[in-house]
Amino acid sequence: MPHLQVNQVDLFYTDEGSGKETIVFSHGLLWSQKMFRDQIDFLKKYYRVIAYDHRGQGQSEVTPGPYDMDLLAADALALIGHISDRPVHFVGLSMGGFVGMRLAARHPEKIKSLILLETSANPEPVENLPKYKMLNGIVKWLGVIPPVAQSVMKIMFAQSWLENPKNKSAIQTWTKELQSNNKTITRSVEAVIYRKGVEEEIRSIQCPTMILVGDEDVATKPEKAKFIQMSIPNAKLHMIPGAGHSSSIEKPDEVNRMIADWMCQF
């Protein structure tokens, strides 16, 4: 799979399928492009599908910190400029959504449409900071040890999904993925928990925008999605029953269908 040197970082990305339209997937904190495997496999039959790892995560290079959302957005902008000479459809989940909103507001010529999953235009809620700082402090010293992974899984996934016996194997897989993070993941965590809001910026977004959110998302609650919908002209909002903060994993068929339906207009 290809790597790309842009913006003074080596980024890992996958490039599958072909078609008139290009879709770029941008993952959430603590994960990698793997969280979109179901979407890639479904959509690559009709479109060119790119999925990349943020700097410091997945198989991309870990550079010295600090990181912030502007840096990660600059990485994505450089990647898009390299892989496509036409505007792309940008799909961002959580942290990937923070990046997507910045791109659509600041570089409208690069983004043909925007799909946001489980994300927020606001800074991290103050009430979340003590817990997140504590967990991040443990990771900085000990890595993602099992008690930390268990706490994070409850943030990342719907309670109903975690309690469903049918998901036992998937839960084990994604718990291992969490635990595979290096201690340097704390740089990415800090970029998320100390991020600046883009509440005013997103009002300038003109591209077609669809927002998806799990009705059991506790990390970026559904009212955050509603705020984005009300701020971006003509944005569409869909709630996904039984999904938490990782709907691409929890409810892949529903997410695939919504993205496929969305893409039919282009």
Backbone as numpy.savetxt, mean C-alpha at the origin, in Angstrom:
# Nx Ny Nz CAx CAy CAz Cx Cy Cz
13.83 -11.53 -11.54 12.99 -10.34 -11.54 13.87 -9.09 -11.54
13.39 -8.02 -12.16 14.26 -6.87 -12.36 14.47 -5.99 -11.11
15.61 -5.36 -11.10 15.91 -4.29 -10.15 16.17 -3.03 -10.95
15.95 -1.89 -10.32 16.12 -0.63 -11.02 16.80 0.37 -10.09
17.85 1.01 -10.57 18.56 2.03 -9.80 17.97 3.39 -10.13
17.21 3.95 -9.20 16.61 5.28 -9.39 16.68 6.04 -8.06
16.80 7.35 -8.15 16.73 8.18 -6.95 17.69 7.70 -5.85
18.84 7.20 -6.26 19.90 6.75 -5.34 19.47 5.54 -4.50
18.65 4.67 -5.08 18.25 3.44 -4.39 18.00 2.35 -5.43
18.26 1.12 -5.05 18.00 -0.03 -5.91 16.63 -0.59 -5.55
15.66 -0.45 -6.45 14.29 -0.91 -6.19 14.02 -2.23 -6.91
13.41 -3.15 -6.20 12.96 -4.41 -6.80 11.55 -4.23 -7.33
11.29 -4.79 -8.51 9.92 -4.75 -9.02 9.65 -5.96 -9.91
8.37 -6.28 -10.06 7.95 -7.31 -10.99 7.24 -6.64 -12.16
7.33 -7.25 -13.32 6.76 -6.68 -14.54 6.14 -7.84 -15.32
4.81 -7.94 -15.29 4.12 -9.08 -15.88 2.96 -8.62 -16.74
2.64 -9.46 -17.73 1.51 -9.17 -18.60 1.84 -8.09 -19.62
0.85 -7.80 -20.44 1.00 -6.75 -21.44 -0.38 -6.23 -21.80
-0.41 -5.04 -22.34 -1.68 -4.44 -22.73 -1.52 -2.95 -22.92
-2.58 -2.33 -23.34 -2.56 -0.89 -23.63 -2.37 -0.08 -22.35
-2.92 -0.59 -21.24 -2.85 0.13 -19.96 -1.83 -0.53 -19.03
-1.17 0.29 -18.21 -0.21 -0.20 -17.22 -0.73 0.12 -15.82
-0.72 -0.89 -14.96 -1.15 -0.75 -13.58 0.08 -0.92 -12.68
0.27 0.01 -11.74 1.40 -0.06 -10.80 0.85 -0.27 -9.39
1.32 -1.31 -8.72 0.89 -1.62 -7.35 1.96 -1.19 -6.35
1.50 -0.54 -5.28 2.39 -0.02 -4.23 1.88 -0.52 -2.87
2.71 -1.30 -2.20 2.27 -2.06 -1.02 2.25 -1.25 0.28
1.74 -1.90 1.32 1.65 -1.30 2.63 2.87 -1.59 3.50
2.96 -0.87 4.60 4.05 -1.00 5.56 4.16 -2.43 6.09
5.41 -2.91 6.18 5.79 -4.23 6.71 5.64 -5.37 5.71
5.08 -5.07 4.54 4.87 -6.11 3.54 5.78 -5.87 2.34
5.39 -6.40 1.19 6.12 -6.24 -0.06 5.11 -6.39 -1.19
5.61 -6.40 -2.42 4.72 -6.60 -3.57 3.99 -7.95 -3.51
4.45 -8.85 -2.65 3.79 -10.16 -2.53 2.32 -10.03 -2.11
1.97 -8.94 -1.43 0.60 -8.81 -0.95 -0.40 -8.61 -2.10
0.10 -8.38 -3.30 -0.75 -8.20 -4.47 -0.69 -9.39 -5.43
-0.19 -10.54 -4.98 -0.01 -11.67 -5.89 -1.32 -12.07 -6.57
-2.41 -12.09 -5.82 -3.70 -12.47 -6.41 -4.15 -11.48 -7.47
-3.91 -10.19 -7.21 -4.31 -9.17 -8.19 -3.44 -9.24 -9.45
-2.14 -9.45 -9.25 -1.24 -9.54 -10.39 -1.63 -10.71 -11.29
-1.85 -11.87 -10.69 -2.19 -13.06 -11.48 -3.49 -12.88 -12.24
-4.44 -12.15 -11.66 -5.73 -11.94 -12.31 -5.63 -10.90 -13.43
-4.95 -9.80 -13.16 -4.96 -8.67 -14.08 -3.95 -8.77 -15.21
-2.90 -9.57 -15.03 -1.85 -9.64 -16.05 -2.34 -10.27 -17.36
-3.51 -10.89 -17.31 -4.09 -11.45 -18.54 -4.57 -10.35 -19.47
-4.78 -9.15 -18.93 -5.37 -8.07 -19.71 -4.51 -6.80 -19.77
-3.61 -6.65 -18.78 -2.85 -5.41 -18.65 -1.38 -5.69 -18.35
-0.56 -4.69 -18.56 0.79 -4.75 -18.03 0.71 -4.38 -16.54
1.27 -5.22 -15.68 1.15 -5.03 -14.24 2.54 -4.96 -13.60
2.81 -3.84 -12.97 4.06 -3.60 -12.27 3.76 -3.59 -10.77
4.60 -4.25 -9.98 4.49 -4.17 -8.52 5.89 -4.04 -7.97
6.11 -3.06 -7.12 7.46 -2.79 -6.63 7.52 -2.81 -5.10
8.73 -2.96 -4.58 8.97 -2.89 -3.14 9.52 -1.50 -2.80
8.94 -0.86 -1.78 9.48 0.42 -1.31 10.92 0.24 -0.83
11.68 1.31 -0.89 13.04 1.25 -0.32 12.95 0.80 1.15
13.89 -0.04 1.55 13.93 -0.51 2.92 12.98 -1.65 3.21
12.24 -2.12 2.20 11.28 -3.20 2.42 11.40 -4.24 1.30
10.90 -5.44 1.59 10.92 -6.49 0.58 12.33 -6.74 0.09
12.47 -6.76 -1.24 13.77 -7.03 -1.85 14.47 -5.77 -2.35
13.93 -4.61 -2.00 14.59 -3.36 -2.37 15.69 -3.03 -1.38
16.58 -2.14 -1.80 17.75 -1.78 -0.99 17.34 -1.05 0.29
18.05 -1.38 1.36 17.91 -0.65 2.62 18.94 0.47 2.61
18.48 1.70 2.49 19.40 2.85 2.49 19.40 3.49 3.87
20.42 4.29 4.17 20.43 4.98 5.47 19.18 5.86 5.61
18.67 5.95 6.81 17.50 6.79 7.07 17.90 8.24 7.24
16.96 9.10 7.60 15.54 8.76 7.77 14.79 8.71 6.43
13.64 8.03 6.44 12.74 8.00 5.29 11.54 8.89 5.61
10.92 9.41 4.57 9.61 10.05 4.74 8.80 9.81 3.48
7.55 10.23 3.51 6.65 9.94 2.39 7.04 10.68 1.11
7.65 11.84 1.25 8.09 12.56 0.06 9.20 11.79 -0.65
10.10 11.19 0.13 11.18 10.39 -0.46 10.61 9.16 -1.17
9.66 8.48 -0.53 9.07 7.29 -1.13 8.26 7.64 -2.38
7.61 8.80 -2.35 6.87 9.25 -3.54 7.85 9.58 -4.68
8.99 10.16 -4.34 10.01 10.45 -5.36 10.55 9.16 -5.97
10.71 8.12 -5.14 11.14 6.82 -5.65 10.13 6.30 -6.68
8.85 6.36 -6.30 7.79 5.84 -7.19 7.72 6.64 -8.49
7.87 7.94 -8.38 7.85 8.80 -9.57 8.97 8.43 -10.53
10.17 8.19 -9.98 11.31 7.81 -10.81 11.09 6.44 -11.45
10.51 5.52 -10.68 10.22 4.19 -11.22 9.24 4.28 -12.39
8.16 5.04 -12.19 7.15 5.19 -13.24 7.76 5.82 -14.49
8.61 6.83 -14.30 9.25 7.48 -15.43 10.13 6.52 -16.22
10.69 5.53 -15.53 11.57 4.58 -16.20 10.78 3.49 -16.94
9.69 3.03 -16.32 9.00 1.85 -16.88 7.92 2.21 -17.91
7.49 3.47 -17.94 6.40 3.82 -18.85 6.54 5.25 -19.35
6.29 5.43 -20.63 6.30 6.79 -21.18 4.88 7.36 -21.26
3.93 6.62 -20.67 2.54 7.08 -20.61 2.07 7.06 -19.16
1.02 7.81 -18.83 0.51 7.77 -17.45 0.00 6.38 -17.08
0.08 6.05 -15.80 -0.26 4.71 -15.32 -1.45 4.79 -14.36
-2.03 3.63 -14.13 -3.06 3.47 -13.09 -2.33 3.05 -11.82
-2.44 3.84 -10.77 -1.65 3.59 -9.56 -2.55 3.03 -8.46
-2.18 1.86 -7.96 -2.94 1.20 -6.90 -2.09 1.20 -5.63
-2.52 1.91 -4.61 -1.74 2.01 -3.38 -2.54 1.58 -2.17
-1.97 0.67 -1.39 -2.61 0.20 -0.16 -1.87 0.77 1.04
-2.59 1.45 1.91 -2.04 2.03 3.13 -0.87 2.93 2.81
0.36 2.53 3.13 1.55 3.32 2.81 1.63 3.60 1.31
1.26 2.62 0.50 1.23 2.82 -0.95 0.21 3.88 -1.34
-0.85 3.98 -0.57 -1.84 5.03 -0.80 -1.30 6.41 -0.44
-0.50 6.48 0.64 0.13 7.76 0.98 0.97 8.25 -0.20
1.67 7.32 -0.83 2.50 7.64 -1.99 1.61 8.04 -3.18
0.56 7.24 -3.42 -0.31 7.50 -4.57 -0.98 8.85 -4.54
-1.45 9.27 -3.37 -2.10 10.58 -3.26 -1.12 11.71 -3.55
0.10 11.56 -3.07 1.11 12.59 -3.34 1.43 12.67 -4.83
1.54 11.52 -5.48 1.84 11.51 -6.91 0.70 12.14 -7.71
-0.53 11.74 -7.40 -1.68 12.24 -8.17 -1.86 13.75 -8.01
-1.54 14.26 -6.82 -1.68 15.69 -6.56 -0.54 16.50 -7.18
0.68 15.94 -7.12 1.86 16.71 -7.52 2.31 16.45 -8.96
1.97 15.28 -9.47 2.42 14.90 -10.81 1.26 14.29 -11.61
0.22 15.09 -11.85 -0.99 14.55 -12.49 -0.73 13.98 -13.89
0.33 14.43 -14.53 0.64 13.93 -15.87 1.09 12.47 -15.85
1.44 11.95 -14.67 1.94 10.57 -14.55 0.87 9.58 -14.14
-0.26 10.07 -13.60 -1.27 9.18 -13.02 -2.58 9.29 -13.80
-2.95 8.22 -14.48 -4.18 8.21 -15.28 -5.40 7.96 -14.40
-5.26 7.07 -13.43 -6.30 6.89 -12.43 -5.65 6.42 -11.14
-6.39 6.57 -10.04 -5.86 6.26 -8.72 -6.82 5.33 -8.00
-6.27 4.23 -7.48 -7.07 3.30 -6.67 -6.40 3.22 -5.31
-7.15 3.57 -4.28 -6.63 3.63 -2.92 -7.31 2.57 -2.06
-6.51 1.80 -1.35 -7.04 0.76 -0.46 -6.55 1.01 0.97
-7.48 1.02 1.92 -7.12 1.10 3.34 -6.04 2.14 3.61
-6.37 3.39 3.31 -5.37 4.44 3.49 -6.01 5.69 4.08
-5.18 6.71 4.28 -5.63 7.94 4.93 -4.87 9.13 4.40
-5.55 10.28 4.33 -4.90 11.53 3.95 -4.40 12.29 5.16
-4.71 11.79 6.34 -4.40 12.49 7.59 -3.09 12.00 8.20
-2.53 12.77 9.14 -1.41 12.25 9.92 -1.87 11.05 10.74
-0.92 10.31 11.30 -1.28 9.18 12.16 -2.04 9.70 13.37
-3.21 9.11 13.70 -3.96 9.55 14.87 -3.10 9.49 16.14
-3.20 10.53 16.93 -2.37 10.65 18.14 -2.55 9.45 19.06
-3.76 8.92 19.12 -4.02 7.80 20.03 -3.28 6.52 19.64
-2.86 6.42 18.37 -2.12 5.23 17.93 -0.63 5.29 18.25
-0.12 6.50 18.45 1.33 6.67 18.53 2.00 5.93 19.67
1.46 5.94 20.90 2.17 5.23 21.98 2.36 3.75 21.69
1.32 3.08 21.19 1.44 1.65 20.90 2.42 1.40 19.76
2.33 2.20 18.70 3.20 1.99 17.55 4.66 2.28 17.90
4.88 3.32 18.71 6.25 3.63 19.14 6.83 2.49 19.98
5.99 1.94 20.87 6.45 0.84 21.72 6.84 -0.37 20.87
5.96 -0.76 19.95 6.25 -1.90 19.09 7.50 -1.66 18.26
7.62 -0.43 17.74 8.79 -0.11 16.91 10.08 -0.15 17.72
10.00 0.27 18.98 11.16 0.23 19.85 11.64 -1.19 20.09
10.68 -2.11 20.27 11.02 -3.52 20.47 11.69 -4.07 19.21
11.12 -3.74 18.05 11.67 -4.24 16.78 13.09 -3.72 16.56
13.33 -2.48 16.94 14.65 -1.87 16.75 15.73 -2.68 17.48
15.37 -3.24 18.64 16.33 -4.00 19.45 16.29 -5.50 19.18
15.10 -6.04 18.99 14.95 -7.50 18.97 14.44 -8.05 17.64
14.04 -7.18 16.72 13.43 -7.64 15.49 11.94 -7.92 15.70
11.30 -8.47 14.67 9.86 -8.75 14.77 9.70 -10.11 15.45
9.79 -10.09 16.77 9.66 -11.32 17.56 8.20 -11.75 17.60
7.92 -13.03 17.91 6.53 -13.53 17.83 5.48 -12.68 18.55
5.71 -12.17 19.77 4.66 -11.36 20.41 4.36 -10.08 19.62
5.39 -9.50 19.02 5.17 -8.31 18.20 4.38 -8.68 16.95
4.77 -9.78 16.31 4.06 -10.22 15.11 2.58 -10.46 15.40
2.29 -11.08 16.53 0.89 -11.36 16.89 0.11 -10.05 17.07
0.73 -9.06 17.71 0.07 -7.76 17.89 -0.18 -7.08 16.55
0.80 -7.16 15.67 0.69 -6.49 14.37 -0.36 -7.18 13.49
-0.43 -8.51 13.56 -1.43 -9.23 12.76 -2.85 -8.74 13.10
-3.09 -8.40 14.37 -4.41 -7.92 14.78 -4.70 -6.52 14.26
-3.63 -5.79 13.93 -3.79 -4.47 13.32 -4.01 -4.60 11.82
-3.34 -5.57 11.23 -3.32 -5.69 9.76 -4.52 -6.42 9.17
-5.14 -7.30 9.96 -6.21 -8.14 9.42 -7.48 -8.04 10.25
-8.60 -8.27 9.58 -9.91 -8.25 10.25 -9.98 -9.35 11.30
-10.61 -9.05 12.40 -10.78 -10.05 13.44 -11.52 -11.28 12.91
-12.55 -11.04 12.09 -13.32 -12.16 11.54 -12.46 -13.03 10.64
-11.52 -12.42 9.91 -10.62 -13.17 9.02 -9.64 -14.00 9.84
-9.11 -13.41 10.91 -8.15 -14.12 11.76 -8.81 -15.28 12.51
-10.10 -15.16 12.80 -10.80 -16.19 13.56 -11.37 -17.30 12.68
-11.30 -17.13 11.36 -11.85 -18.12 10.44 -10.86 -19.28 10.27
-11.23 -20.51 10.66 -10.31 -21.65 10.56 -9.79 -21.89 9.14
-10.56 -21.49 8.13 -10.14 -21.68 6.74 -8.88 -20.88 6.40
-8.59 -19.87 7.21 -7.46 -18.99 6.91 -6.19 -19.36 7.68
-6.21 -20.52 8.34 -5.08 -20.91 9.20 -3.75 -20.89 8.45
-3.72 -21.49 7.26 -2.49 -21.57 6.48 -2.03 -20.17 6.05
-2.97 -19.35 5.59 -2.63 -17.99 5.16 -2.11 -17.17 6.33
-2.71 -17.35 7.49 -2.27 -16.62 8.69 -0.83 -16.99 9.03
-0.51 -18.27 8.94 0.87 -18.71 9.19 1.84 -18.11 8.18
1.42 -18.08 6.92 2.26 -17.53 5.85 2.56 -16.06 6.09
1.53 -15.29 6.40 1.72 -13.84 6.55 2.38 -13.48 7.87
2.21 -14.32 8.88 2.95 -14.11 10.13 4.44 -14.30 9.88
4.80 -15.32 9.10 6.21 -15.54 8.74 6.76 -14.36 7.93
5.92 -13.84 7.03 6.36 -12.68 6.25 6.68 -11.50 7.17
5.82 -11.27 8.15 6.07 -10.19 9.12 7.40 -10.39 9.83
7.61 -11.62 10.29 8.80 -11.92 11.08 10.08 -11.90 10.25
9.93 -11.94 8.93 11.12 -11.90 8.07 11.68 -10.49 7.91
10.97 -9.47 8.41 11.46 -8.11 8.31 12.74 -7.93 9.13
13.68 -7.21 8.54 14.91 -6.86 9.24 14.63 -5.76 10.27
15.53 -5.61 11.24 15.38 -4.54 12.24 15.32 -3.16 11.60
15.92 -3.02 10.42 15.92 -1.71 9.74 14.53 -1.30 9.25
13.54 -2.18 9.37 12.17 -1.83 8.99 11.66 -0.66 9.82
12.31 -0.42 10.97 11.88 0.68 11.84 11.97 2.03 11.12
12.85 2.14 10.13 12.95 3.40 9.36 11.66 3.66 8.59
11.10 2.59 8.02 9.84 2.71 7.28 8.68 2.98 8.23
8.70 2.32 9.39 7.65 2.54 10.39 7.63 4.01 10.81
8.80 4.57 11.05 8.87 5.97 11.46 8.36 6.90 10.36
8.62 6.55 9.11 8.11 7.35 8.00 6.58 7.39 7.99
5.97 6.28 8.39 4.51 6.21 8.44 3.95 6.92 9.66
4.48 6.62 10.84 3.83 7.15 12.04 4.07 8.65 12.24
5.11 9.19 11.60 5.39 10.63 11.71 5.06 11.38 10.42
4.27 10.77 9.54 3.97 11.40 8.26 3.13 12.67 8.43
3.26 13.56 7.46 2.43 14.76 7.41 1.14 14.46 6.66
0.09 15.14 7.00 -1.17 14.96 6.29 -1.14 15.64 4.93
-2.01 15.18 4.04 -2.14 15.80 2.71 -3.60 16.18 2.46
-4.26 16.59 3.54 -5.69 16.88 3.45 -6.01 17.96 2.41
-5.19 18.99 2.36 -5.44 20.08 1.41 -4.97 19.71 0.00
-3.83 19.03 -0.07 -3.26 18.67 -1.38 -4.21 17.82 -2.21
-4.88 16.87 -1.57 -5.67 15.93 -2.37 -6.89 16.58 -3.01
-7.26 17.78 -2.56 -8.39 18.47 -3.18 -8.08 18.84 -4.63
-6.79 18.86 -4.98 -6.40 19.22 -6.34 -6.35 18.02 -7.29
-6.55 16.81 -6.75 -6.48 15.61 -7.60 -7.65 15.60 -8.58
-7.33 15.46 -9.86 -8.35 15.50 -10.91 -8.58 14.15 -11.59
-7.65 13.21 -11.41 -7.80 11.94 -12.12 -8.93 11.11 -11.50
-9.54 10.20 -12.26 -10.55 9.31 -11.70 -9.96 8.54 -10.51
-10.72 8.50 -9.42 -10.21 7.89 -8.18 -11.26 6.96 -7.58
-10.81 5.77 -7.20 -11.65 4.81 -6.48 -10.98 4.46 -5.16
-11.79 4.43 -4.11 -11.29 4.13 -2.77 -11.96 2.87 -2.26
-11.18 1.92 -1.79 -11.69 0.70 -1.19 -11.25 0.64 0.26
-12.12 0.16 1.13 -11.75 0.03 2.54 -12.49 -1.14 3.18
-11.77 -1.90 3.98 -12.40 -2.99 4.72 -13.25 -2.44 5.85
-14.41 -3.03 6.04 -15.29 -2.50 7.10 -14.78 -2.83 8.50
-13.74 -3.70 8.58 -13.15 -4.01 9.88 -11.74 -3.45 10.01
-11.40 -2.47 9.17 -10.06 -1.88 9.23 -9.92 -1.06 10.51
-8.97 -1.45 11.37 -8.73 -0.70 12.62 -7.52 0.21 12.51
-6.71 0.04 11.47 -5.51 0.86 11.31 -5.85 2.20 10.65
-6.59 2.16 9.54 -7.13 3.39 8.94 -8.63 3.15 8.79
-9.37 3.63 9.74 -10.79 3.31 9.86 -11.58 3.86 8.66
-12.72 3.24 8.37 -13.50 3.63 7.19 -13.80 5.12 7.07
-13.91 5.82 8.19 -14.17 7.26 8.09 -13.01 8.02 7.42
-11.81 7.44 7.48 -10.66 8.05 6.78 -10.88 7.95 5.26
-11.41 6.82 4.83 -11.71 6.63 3.40 -12.81 7.60 2.96
-13.80 7.79 3.81 -14.89 8.71 3.49 -14.37 10.13 3.35
-13.42 10.50 4.20 -12.83 11.85 4.10 -12.15 12.03 2.74
-11.42 11.01 2.30 -10.75 11.10 0.99 -11.77 11.24 -0.12
-12.83 10.43 -0.05 -13.87 10.50 -1.08 -14.48 11.90 -1.16
-14.71 12.51 -0.02 -15.33 13.84 0.01 -14.36 14.93 -0.44
-13.06 14.64 -0.40 -12.04 15.64 -0.74 -11.64 15.61 -2.21
-11.69 14.43 -2.85 -11.28 14.31 -4.24 -12.52 14.36 -5.13
-12.58 15.29 -6.07 -13.78 15.42 -6.90 -14.17 14.12 -7.60
-15.42 13.74 -7.45 -16.02 12.59 -8.13 -15.42 11.24 -7.75
-14.73 11.18 -6.62 -14.14 9.90 -6.17 -15.24 8.91 -5.79
-14.99 7.63 -6.07 -15.93 6.56 -5.73 -15.42 5.81 -4.51
-16.32 5.42 -3.63 -15.96 4.70 -2.41 -16.72 3.38 -2.32
-15.99 2.30 -2.01 -16.61 0.99 -1.82 -16.11 0.37 -0.52
-17.05 -0.11 0.29 -16.72 -0.82 1.52 -16.64 -2.31 1.22
-15.65 -2.99 1.81 -15.49 -4.43 1.60 -15.80 -5.16 2.90
-16.94 -5.83 2.98 -17.32 -6.53 4.21 -16.32 -7.64 4.54
-15.98 -7.74 5.82 -15.11 -8.82 6.28 -13.64 -8.61 6.03
-13.27 -7.43 5.56 -11.85 -7.13 5.33 -11.37 -6.14 6.38
-10.09 -6.23 6.70 -9.46 -5.30 7.62 -8.55 -4.36 6.85
-7.27 -4.33 7.24 -6.31 -3.39 6.66 -5.53 -4.00 5.50
-5.94 -5.18 5.04 -5.19 -5.88 3.98 -6.14 -6.58 3.02
-7.07 -5.82 2.45 -8.14 -6.44 1.66 -7.63 -7.20 0.45
-6.47 -6.83 -0.08 -5.93 -7.55 -1.24 -5.62 -9.01 -0.90
-5.34 -9.26 0.38 -5.08 -10.62 0.87 -6.35 -11.26 1.41
-7.11 -10.50 2.17 -8.28 -11.05 2.85 -9.44 -11.34 1.90
-9.67 -10.44 0.97 -10.81 -10.56 0.04 -10.32 -10.36 -1.40
-9.44 -11.22 -1.87 -8.83 -11.00 -3.20 -9.84 -11.00 -4.34
-10.85 -11.87 -4.29 -11.81 -11.93 -5.39 -12.59 -10.63 -5.51
-12.99 -10.07 -4.36 -13.74 -8.82 -4.38 -12.87 -7.68 -4.90
-11.62 -7.62 -4.44 -10.71 -6.57 -4.89 -10.43 -6.72 -6.39
-10.20 -7.94 -6.83 -9.96 -8.17 -8.26 -11.14 -7.69 -9.11
-12.34 -8.04 -8.67 -13.54 -7.66 -9.42 -13.69 -6.14 -9.50
-13.45 -5.48 -8.37 -13.61 -4.02 -8.35 -12.58 -3.32 -9.23
-11.34 -3.82 -9.20 -10.32 -3.22 -10.06 -10.63 -3.50 -11.53
-11.04 -4.73 -11.83 -11.37 -5.08 -13.22 -12.53 -4.23 -13.73
-13.57 -4.07 -12.92 -14.70 -3.22 -13.31 -14.24 -1.78 -13.54
-13.37 -1.31 -12.67 -12.86 0.06 -12.77 -12.09 0.26 -14.07
-11.27 -0.72 -14.42 -10.41 -0.60 -15.60 -11.19 -0.63 -16.90
-12.41 -1.13 -16.88 -13.21 -1.23 -18.10 -13.51 0.14 -18.74
-13.42 1.19 -17.95 -13.76 2.53 -18.48 -12.62 3.14 -19.29
-11.43 2.51 -19.25 -10.26 3.11 -19.92 -9.92 2.39 -21.22
